[in-house]
């Protein structure tokens, strides 16, 4: 299937999930993520903040556990620059002031927030609609994350989180698509590299 077909199919499937199922699956993903040894002292972990109306994986349980259990880890999130089609990154703390952007995505108020260089990020939790068995993903189609991931260090761990298992193959991937290293579903961790 093509990205456009997968985008339609998985948006529909996700929207059909009840909120309770999304929360339960998100907790399972949190457990699997924190059950691995990739969270190291002094590391910087970038995450997306979920768009609840899109029924995205709720990453807040991961954020809260990182704050509680790994106080030496820096959590980072993005602010979307719609004119330049890029993301800028800031430290997220319990005291961060969050505002909704034009897509109703929560972002830190850049004024007063501590900026983070892409090159300092050790792990990125990547949003997606679908992924395949080779680690390619389908997002919303604007390319923000592909540009962001292309700018990360080669050793930055790119971890997708998905409410659904992988499909066999995305038919129309290209050289600008950045593959995942890992994807976590509620029942399994998929390793690609």
C-alpha positions in Angstrom: 0.0 0.0 0.0 1.1 3.6 -0.6 1.6 6.2 2.2 -1.6 8.0 1.2 -3.6 4.8 1.4 -2.0 3.8 4.7 -2.5 7.3 6.1 -6.3 7.1 5.4 -6.6 3.6 6.7 -4.7 4.0 10.0 -6.2 7.4 10.8 -9.6 5.7 10.5 -8.5 2.8 12.6 -7.0 5.0 15.3 -10.1 7.2 15.5 -12.2 4.1 16.0 -10.3 3.2 19.2 -12.0 4.1 22.4 -10.0 6.4 24.7 -9.7 3.7 27.3 -8.0 1.4 24.8 -5.6 4.1 23.8 -4.7 4.8 27.4 -4.2 1.1 28.2 -2.0 0.6 25.0 0.0 3.7 25.8 0.7 2.4 29.3 1.9 -0.9 27.8 4.2 1.0 25.4 5.5 3.1 28.4 6.3 -0.1 30.3 8.2 -1.6 27.3 10.1 1.6 26.7 11.2 2.0 30.3 12.0 -1.8 30.6 15.0 -1.4 28.3 18.4 -0.1 29.2 18.6 2.6 26.5 17.8 5.4 29.0 21.2 6.4 30.3 22.2 9.0 32.9 22.7 12.5 31.4 21.0 11.6 28.2 18.5 13.8 26.3 15.3 12.1 25.2 13.1 13.9 22.7 9.4 13.1 22.6 6.3 14.3 20.9 3.3 15.5 22.9 0.2 13.6 21.9 -2.6 15.1 19.8 -5.5 13.6 21.7 -8.1 14.4 19.0 -5.9 12.2 16.6 -5.9 9.4 19.2 -2.1 9.4 19.2 -0.1 7.3 21.6 -0.1 9.1 25.0 3.5 9.9 25.7 2.8 11.7 29.0 3.2 8.5 31.1 6.7 8.2 29.7 7.5 11.9 30.4 6.2 11.7 34.0 8.2 8.5 34.7 11.3 10.0 33.2 10.9 13.0 35.4 10.3 10.8 38.5 12.8 8.0 38.0 15.5 9.6 35.9 15.9 13.2 37.2 19.3 13.5 35.5 17.7 12.8 32.0 16.7 15.9 30.0 13.3 15.6 28.3 12.9 17.7 25.1 10.0 18.5 22.9 9.5 20.6 19.7 8.0 23.8 18.6 6.7 23.8 15.0 7.8 26.5 12.6 5.2 26.3 9.9 6.8 28.9 7.7 10.3 27.3 7.6 8.8 23.7 7.8 11.1 22.7 10.6 11.1 21.9 14.3 13.0 23.7 17.1 13.6 21.9 20.3 13.3 22.9 24.0 13.7 21.3 27.4 10.4 20.2 28.9 10.2 20.4 32.7 7.2 20.1 35.1 7.3 23.9 35.2 7.2 24.4 31.4 4.4 26.6 30.1 2.6 24.8 27.3 0.4 26.5 24.6 -1.5 25.0 21.7 -0.2 25.7 18.2 -2.5 26.2 15.2 -3.0 22.4 14.9 -3.9 22.2 18.6 -0.6 20.5 19.5 0.8 21.4 22.9 4.2 23.1 22.7 6.4 24.8 25.2 6.3 28.6 25.2 9.7 29.3 23.5 10.2 32.5 25.4 12.0 31.5 28.6 12.4 27.9 27.6 15.9 26.3 27.3 16.7 25.5 23.6 18.2 22.2 22.7 20.5 21.4 19.7 19.4 18.5 17.6 23.0 17.2 17.8 22.6 16.7 21.6 19.6 14.4 21.4 20.3 10.8 22.2 16.8 9.2 21.7 13.8 10.4 19.7 10.3 9.0 20.3 8.8 9.3 16.8 5.1 9.7 16.1 3.6 7.7 13.3 0.4 6.3 11.8 1.8 3.1 10.4 5.2 1.4 10.0 6.5 -1.6 8.1 8.7 -4.6 8.9 11.8 -2.7 7.7 11.4 0.3 10.0 9.9 2.8 7.5 7.0 4.9 8.8 4.0 6.8 7.6 3.4 10.2 9.3 1.0 12.9 8.5 2.8 13.8 5.3 4.4 17.2 6.0 8.0 15.8 6.5 8.8 17.6 9.7 10.1 14.5 11.4 12.1 13.3 8.4 13.9 16.6 8.3 14.5 16.6 12.1 15.7 13.0 12.1 18.1 13.7 9.2 19.7 16.4 11.3 20.2 14.1 14.3 23.5 12.4 15.1 24.0 9.0 13.4 24.0 7.3 16.8 20.7 8.9 17.9 18.2 6.1 18.6 15.0 6.6 16.6 12.1 4.8 18.4 8.7 4.8 16.9 5.6 4.2 19.0 2.5 2.6 17.5 -0.9 1.4 18.6 -0.8 -1.2 15.8 1.5 -3.9 14.6 3.6 -3.4 11.4 2.4 -3.9 7.9 4.7 -5.9 5.6 5.9 -3.0 3.4 5.2 0.6 2.5 5.3 0.7 -1.3 6.4 4.3 -1.9 9.3 5.0 0.4 12.2 7.2 -0.9 15.6 8.4 0.0 14.3 11.3 2.1 12.5 8.8 4.4 14.5 8.2 7.6 13.9 4.7 8.9 13.4 3.9 12.6 15.9 1.8 14.6 13.1 0.5 16.8 9.3 0.6 17.1 7.3 -0.2 20.2 3.8 -1.5 20.0 1.7 -2.5 23.0 2.8 -6.1 22.8 6.3 -6.1 21.3 9.5 -4.2 20.6 10.5 -4.3 16.9 14.2 -3.9 16.2 15.4 -2.9 12.7 19.1 -2.2 12.9 
